Amino acid sequence: MKVCFVVSELPFFLSHRLDLAETIAKNCEFFLVTDALKATKGEINNLTKRGIKLINLRTRSKLFGLRDYLRYTLKLRKIIKEISPEYIFFITLETSMLGAFIHNFTGGKKSFFVITGLAHILTSTNLKVLIFRVLNRIGYFFLALKKDHLFIFQNHDDLELFTEKRMTFSKKTHVIRGNGVDSNFFKYEERKPTDEVAFLFSSRLLVSKGVEEFMSASKILKERYPNFSFIIAGKFDPSNPETISEELFDEIVKSEKYIGEISHTKMPDTYKKASVFVLPSYGEGLPKAALEAGLTGLPLILTDVPGCRDCINSNKNGFLIEPRNVKDLTEKMELFIQNPSSILEMGIYSREYIQQNFGNEVIGKEYLKIIKESKV
């Protein structure tokens, strides 16, 4: 049995789906199609040891261009034909759209469209995004006539929004909560009461991740409390149309709290430096960084939006806030400063809740189950 994952970029696969792929690879022949041009020998050897066969396919340009999409799609179709896998997983909304076009014209394979992070795509009025939505609808429309496919969502909110916005006419949908997180790699670290409460923001520096709100709240709290500190980790990519302004990035750098983009293997050490994890995102599929942070014993402050709300259980391991609400964010962060003993209690529950609901074994079994139940 052959299974193929299609992911646009290797770093994204390594940080979000490597453990899941290894679980599947133990039960079948596993292929990964991704842009591996900048892969190191160590990364390639690591994939090989885990039973993952790497096939390089240069990613699309970050600038929207139909010619570039066509080039990528035709090459991907050729690779899939050569591999001839029984099961194909197209990861993210953009890759799923291209996979839908391929599936409509080829068929014969079981295609899984893994949909992540819908908020920006379904709410933006940007012309390029609107065109992208139209292309998605066209690609998914004809899937309703086929049986051999399944849409996988990371939360029920995204599934409902996806169908409500008529992004698909297919009823073949399923929810699997994330890709699994490794509780052995992200070990629990007891947060003992200290004089300083450190808040960590870790994500790409995009507007939709709530970086500006986090900085605004941090400036307010810094003036009120001498024992307050914050850390920002994440990539600044000027080529991304959703990236924060250079003015805000300069402000972050000058604050001396910016530690840059951190490799996934070094994230456990980054979480250890913090007391509380904060992600005021406008919407997520399921924020893996929040799950990893929770495994290490960090309470969470997340926005009450799809994906994020799945990570917090009844305020036992953190708080949900209104999106784009600096006042609400400031107040929730302030609660931890005023009551630092809650950090330990909530952190313990974070570990237990995330391990039981989002651990590698739990999610891996769900993926293997849908493969077995979807025999071609």
C-alpha positions as CSV (number, residue, x, y, z in Angstrom):
1,M,0.0,0.0,0.0
2,K,1.4,3.4,-1.1
3,V,0.5,6.7,0.7
4,C,1.7,10.1,-0.6
5,F,1.7,13.4,1.2
6,V,1.9,16.6,-0.9
7,V,3.2,19.6,1.0
8,S,4.4,22.9,-0.5
9,E,7.5,23.4,1.7
10,L,9.7,20.9,3.6
11,P,10.1,23.1,6.8
12,F,6.3,23.2,7.2
13,F,6.2,19.4,6.9
14,L,9.0,18.9,9.4
15,S,7.5,21.1,12.0
16,H,3.9,20.1,11.6
17,R,3.5,16.5,10.2
18,L,6.8,14.6,10.5
19,D,5.6,12.5,13.5
20,L,2.3,11.8,11.9
21,A,4.0,10.7,8.6
22,E,6.3,8.4,10.6
23,T,3.3,6.7,12.2
24,I,1.7,6.1,8.8
25,A,5.1,5.0,7.2
26,K,5.3,2.1,9.7
27,N,2.2,0.6,8.1
28,C,2.8,1.4,4.4
29,E,5.1,2.7,1.7
30,F,5.3,6.5,2.3
31,F,6.2,9.2,-0.3
32,L,6.6,12.9,0.4
33,V,6.3,15.4,-2.4
34,T,7.7,18.8,-1.4
35,D,10.2,21.5,-2.2
36,A,13.4,19.9,-0.8
37,L,15.9,22.2,-2.7
38,K,17.2,23.6,0.5
39,A,17.0,20.4,2.6
40,T,20.2,19.5,4.5
41,K,21.8,16.1,4.5
42,G,20.7,15.7,8.1
43,E,17.1,16.3,7.2
44,I,17.2,13.9,4.3
45,N,18.8,11.2,6.3
46,N,16.3,11.7,9.1
47,L,13.4,11.3,6.6
48,T,15.0,8.1,5.2
49,K,15.4,6.6,8.7
50,R,11.7,7.2,9.4
51,G,10.8,5.3,6.2
52,I,9.8,8.5,4.2
53,K,10.8,8.6,0.5
54,L,11.4,12.2,-0.5
55,I,10.5,13.6,-4.0
56,N,11.5,17.1,-4.8
57,L,9.0,19.5,-6.5
58,R,9.9,23.2,-6.6
59,T,7.2,25.2,-4.8
60,R,5.0,27.8,-6.4
61,S,6.0,31.4,-6.5
62,K,4.5,33.4,-3.6
63,L,3.2,35.8,-6.1
64,F,-0.2,34.8,-7.5
65,G,0.3,33.7,-11.1
66,L,-1.9,31.2,-13.1
67,R,1.1,30.1,-15.2
68,D,3.0,29.2,-12.1
69,Y,0.0,27.3,-10.7
70,L,-0.4,25.4,-14.0
71,R,3.4,24.5,-14.1
72,Y,3.2,23.2,-10.5
73,T,0.0,21.3,-11.1
74,L,1.2,19.5,-14.3
75,K,4.5,18.5,-12.6
76,L,2.7,17.3,-9.6
77,R,0.2,15.3,-11.7
78,K,3.2,13.6,-13.5
79,I,4.8,12.7,-10.2
80,I,1.6,11.2,-8.8
81,K,1.2,9.2,-12.0
82,E,4.7,7.8,-11.6
83,I,4.4,6.9,-7.9
84,S,0.9,5.6,-8.4
85,P,-0.2,5.8,-4.7
86,E,-3.5,4.4,-3.6
87,Y,-3.9,7.3,-1.1
88,I,-2.9,10.9,-1.6
89,F,-3.1,13.6,1.1
90,F,-3.0,17.2,-0.2
91,I,-2.1,19.4,2.8
92,T,-3.5,22.9,3.2
93,L,-6.3,24.7,1.3
94,E,-4.1,25.9,-1.6
95,T,-2.5,22.5,-2.2
96,S,-6.0,20.8,-1.9
97,M,-7.4,23.1,-4.6
98,L,-4.7,22.0,-7.0
99,G,-5.1,18.4,-5.9
100,A,-8.9,18.7,-6.6
101,F,-8.1,19.6,-10.3
102,I,-5.7,16.7,-10.6
103,H,-8.2,14.3,-9.0
104,N,-11.1,15.4,-11.3
105,F,-9.0,14.6,-14.4
106,T,-7.4,11.4,-13.2
107,G,-9.4,9.7,-10.5
108,G,-8.7,6.1,-9.5
109,K,-6.9,7.2,-6.3
110,K,-8.3,8.0,-2.9
111,S,-7.6,11.7,-2.3
112,F,-7.7,13.4,1.1
113,F,-7.9,17.2,1.1
114,V,-6.6,18.4,4.5
115,I,-8.0,21.9,5.1
116,T,-6.2,24.2,7.5
117,G,-6.6,27.8,8.5
118,L,-9.6,29.2,6.7
119,A,-10.1,32.6,8.4
120,H,-8.1,34.9,6.1
121,I,-9.1,33.1,2.9
122,L,-12.9,33.2,3.6
123,T,-13.0,36.8,5.0
124,S,-10.5,38.8,3.0
125,T,-11.8,41.2,0.2
126,N,-8.4,41.2,-1.5
127,L,-8.8,40.7,-5.3
128,K,-6.2,37.9,-5.4
129,V,-7.9,36.1,-2.5
130,L,-11.3,36.4,-4.2
131,I,-9.9,34.9,-7.4
132,F,-8.4,32.1,-5.3
133,R,-11.8,31.4,-3.7
134,V,-13.4,31.2,-7.1
135,L,-10.8,28.7,-8.2
136,N,-11.4,26.6,-5.1
137,R,-15.1,26.5,-5.8
138,I,-14.5,25.4,-9.4
139,G,-12.1,22.7,-8.3
140,Y,-14.3,21.3,-5.5
141,F,-17.6,21.6,-7.4
142,F,-16.9,18.6,-9.7
143,L,-15.8,16.5,-6.7
144,A,-19.4,16.1,-5.8
145,L,-19.7,13.7,-8.8
146,K,-16.9,11.5,-7.5
147,K,-16.8,9.1,-4.5
148,D,-13.1,8.5,-3.9
149,H,-12.2,11.6,-1.9
150,L,-12.6,13.0,1.6
151,F,-12.2,16.5,3.1
152,I,-10.3,16.5,6.5
153,F,-10.7,19.5,8.8
154,Q,-8.9,20.2,12.0
155,N,-12.0,21.6,13.8
156,H,-15.8,21.5,13.5
157,D,-16.0,25.3,13.1
158,D,-13.9,25.2,9.9
159,L,-16.0,22.4,8.5
160,E,-19.2,24.3,9.1
161,L,-17.8,27.6,7.7
162,F,-16.4,25.8,4.6
163,T,-19.8,24.3,3.7
164,E,-21.7,27.5,4.7
165,K,-19.5,29.5,2.3
166,R,-20.3,26.9,-0.4
167,M,-16.6,26.1,-0.9
168,T,-17.7,22.6,-1.6
169,F,-20.9,20.7,-2.5
170,S,-19.4,17.5,-1.2
171,K,-20.7,15.8,2.0
172,K,-17.6,13.7,2.3
173,T,-16.1,15.4,5.3
174,H,-14.3,14.4,8.5
175,V,-12.7,16.1,11.5
176,I,-9.3,15.1,12.9
177,R,-8.0,17.5,15.5
178,G,-4.6,18.4,14.3
179,N,-1.5,16.3,13.4
180,G,-0.5,15.1,16.8
181,V,2.1,16.5,19.2
182,D,5.0,14.6,20.7
183,S,4.7,14.5,24.5
184,N,8.1,12.8,24.8
185,F,9.9,15.6,22.8
186,F,8.0,18.4,24.5
187,K,8.5,17.4,28.1
188,Y,6.8,18.9,31.0
189,E,8.7,21.6,32.9
190,E,7.3,22.7,36.3
191,R,6.9,26.5,36.4
192,K,8.0,27.5,39.9
193,P,6.9,30.9,41.2
194,T,9.4,33.6,40.3
195,D,9.7,37.4,40.5
196,E,9.1,37.7,36.7
197,V,6.2,36.4,34.6
198,A,7.3,35.9,31.0
199,F,4.8,35.8,28.1
200,L,5.8,34.1,24.9
201,F,4.4,34.8,21.4
202,S,5.6,32.3,18.9
203,S,4.3,32.3,15.3
204,R,5.0,33.8,11.9
205,L,4.9,37.6,12.1
206,L,1.7,38.1,10.3
207,V,-1.1,40.5,10.9
208,S,-3.6,37.7,11.3
209,K,-1.6,36.1,14.1
210,G,-2.3,39.1,16.4
211,V,1.3,40.4,16.7
212,E,0.2,44.0,16.9
213,E,-2.3,43.3,19.7
214,F,0.4,41.4,21.6
215,M,2.8,44.3,21.4
216,S,0.1,46.8,22.4
217,A,-0.8,44.8,25.5
218,S,2.8,44.2,26.4
219,K,3.6,47.9,26.3
220,I,0.7,48.6,28.6
221,L,1.7,45.9,31.1
222,K,5.4,46.9,31.0
223,E,4.4,50.3,32.4
224,R,2.4,48.8,35.2
225,Y,4.5,45.9,36.4
226,P,8.3,45.8,36.8
227,N,8.1,42.0,36.9
228,F,6.5,41.7,33.5
229,S,8.5,40.5,30.4
230,F,7.7,39.1,27.0
231,I,9.4,37.1,24.2
232,I,8.6,37.1,20.5
233,A,9.8,34.3,18.3
234,G,8.9,33.9,14.6
235,K,9.8,34.6,11.0
236,F,9.5,38.0,9.4
237,D,8.9,37.6,5.7
238,P,8.5,40.9,3.7
239,S,7.4,38.9,0.6
240,N,4.3,37.7,2.4
241,P,1.4,40.1,1.7
242,E,0.1,39.5,5.2
243,T,3.3,40.3,7.0
244,I,3.3,43.0,9.6
245,S,4.6,46.5,8.7
246,E,8.3,47.2,8.8
247,E,7.6,49.9,11.3
248,L,6.1,47.3,13.7
249,F,8.9,44.9,13.1
250,D,11.5,47.6,13.9
251,E,9.7,48.3,17.1
252,I,9.8,44.6,18.0
253,V,13.5,44.3,17.3
254,K,14.3,47.5,19.3
255,S,12.4,46.1,22.3
256,E,15.2,43.5,22.5
257,K,12.7,40.8,23.2
258,Y,12.7,39.4,19.6
259,I,14.7,36.1,19.3
260,G,14.0,35.5,15.6
261,E,12.9,32.3,13.8
262,I,13.5,29.3,16.0
263,S,14.0,25.8,14.5
264,H,11.4,23.2,15.6
265,T,14.1,21.1,17.3
266,K,15.0,24.1,19.6
267,M,11.4,25.1,20.5
268,P,11.4,23.0,23.8
269,D,14.1,25.3,25.1
270,T,12.2,28.4,24.0
271,Y,9.0,27.2,25.8
272,K,11.1,26.7,29.0
273,K,12.0,30.4,29.1
274,A,8.3,31.4,29.3
275,S,5.5,31.3,32.0
276,V,2.5,31.7,29.7
277,F,2.0,31.2,25.9
278,V,0.0,33.8,24.0
279,L,-1.4,33.7,20.5
280,P,-4.1,36.3,19.7
281,S,-4.7,34.9,16.2
282,Y,-7.7,35.8,14.1
283,G,-8.2,32.1,13.2
284,E,-6.4,28.8,13.0
285,G,-6.9,25.2,11.8
286,L,-5.4,24.1,15.1
287,P,-2.4,26.0,16.5
288,K,0.3,23.4,16.9
289,A,2.6,25.8,18.8
290,A,-0.1,26.3,21.4
291,L,-0.4,22.5,21.8
292,E,3.4,22.1,22.1
293,A,3.6,24.9,24.6
294,G,0.8,23.4,26.7
295,L,2.6,20.0,26.7
296,T,5.6,21.7,28.4
297,G,3.4,23.0,31.1
298,L,2.4,26.5,29.9
299,P,-1.0,28.0,30.4
300,L,-2.5,29.4,27.2
301,I,-4.1,32.7,26.2
302,L,-5.8,32.3,22.8
303,T,-8.6,34.0,20.9
304,D,-12.1,32.6,20.9
305,V,-12.0,31.6,17.2
306,P,-12.0,28.3,15.3
307,G,-9.1,26.1,16.1
308,C,-7.9,28.1,19.0
309,R,-10.9,27.4,21.2
310,D,-10.3,23.7,20.8
311,C,-7.1,24.0,22.8
312,I,-8.6,25.4,26.0
313,N,-11.0,23.5,28.2
314,S,-13.3,25.6,30.5
315,N,-10.6,28.0,31.6
316,K,-8.8,25.2,33.3
317,N,-5.6,25.6,31.2
318,G,-5.9,29.2,30.1
319,F,-8.2,31.9,28.8
320,L,-10.0,32.7,25.6
321,I,-10.2,36.4,24.5
322,E,-12.0,38.3,21.8
323,P,-10.1,38.7,18.6
324,R,-8.5,42.1,17.9
325,N,-9.4,43.1,21.5
326,V,-6.3,44.6,23.2
327,K,-8.1,45.4,26.4
328,D,-9.3,41.8,26.8
329,L,-5.9,40.5,26.1
330,T,-4.2,42.9,28.6
331,E,-6.7,41.9,31.3
332,K,-6.1,38.2,30.8
333,M,-2.3,38.6,30.8
334,E,-2.6,40.7,33.9
335,L,-4.5,37.9,35.8
336,F,-1.3,35.8,35.6
337,I,0.9,38.6,36.8
338,Q,-1.4,39.2,39.8
339,N,-1.9,35.5,40.5
340,P,1.3,33.7,39.5
341,S,0.4,30.6,41.5
342,S,-2.3,29.8,38.9
343,I,0.5,29.3,36.3
344,L,1.6,26.0,37.9
345,E,-2.0,24.7,38.3
346,M,-3.1,25.6,34.8
347,G,0.2,24.3,33.3
348,I,-0.3,20.9,34.8
349,Y,-3.8,20.7,33.4
350,S,-2.5,21.9,30.0
351,R,-0.2,19.0,29.8
352,E,-2.8,16.4,30.7
353,Y,-5.6,17.8,28.5
354,I,-3.4,18.1,25.4
355,Q,-1.7,14.8,25.8
356,Q,-5.1,13.0,26.1
357,N,-6.7,14.8,23.1
358,F,-4.0,15.7,20.7
359,G,-1.1,13.3,21.3
360,N,0.7,11.6,18.4
361,E,-0.8,8.2,19.2
362,V,-4.4,9.5,19.3
363,I,-4.1,11.4,16.0
364,G,-2.0,8.7,14.3
365,K,-4.7,6.1,15.0
366,E,-7.4,8.4,13.5
367,Y,-5.4,8.8,10.2
368,L,-4.7,5.1,9.9
369,K,-8.4,4.4,10.6
370,I,-9.7,6.6,7.7
371,I,-7.1,5.0,5.4
372,K,-8.3,1.5,6.3
373,E,-11.9,2.5,6.1
374,S,-11.3,4.1,2.7
375,K,-9.9,1.1,0.8
376,V,-9.7,1.8,-3.0
